[in-house]
């Protein structure tokens, strides 16, 4: 798996990938079937409070990783994807 950040794309280590919540891909607003994708995603979110929690956990993790990647790039350091932000 690859994590796309504003600073580049980074491989997600297997031990981190196993901890990530199972969330469907976000709808592509430019896709020909965007309306259907959005509707399906909303139905998935509404189906269970756990789905909303999992989505928020993944979103927060991605934001933290994006910040860490940017800081590493700024400092000229190597960035390695971690589970920081999943707690």
Buried (B, 14 or more C-beta within 10 A) or exposed (E): EEBEBEBEEBEBBEEBEEEBBEBEEEBEEEEEEEEEBBEEBEEBBEEEEEBEEBBEBBBEBBEBBBBBBBEBBEEEEEBEBBBEBBE
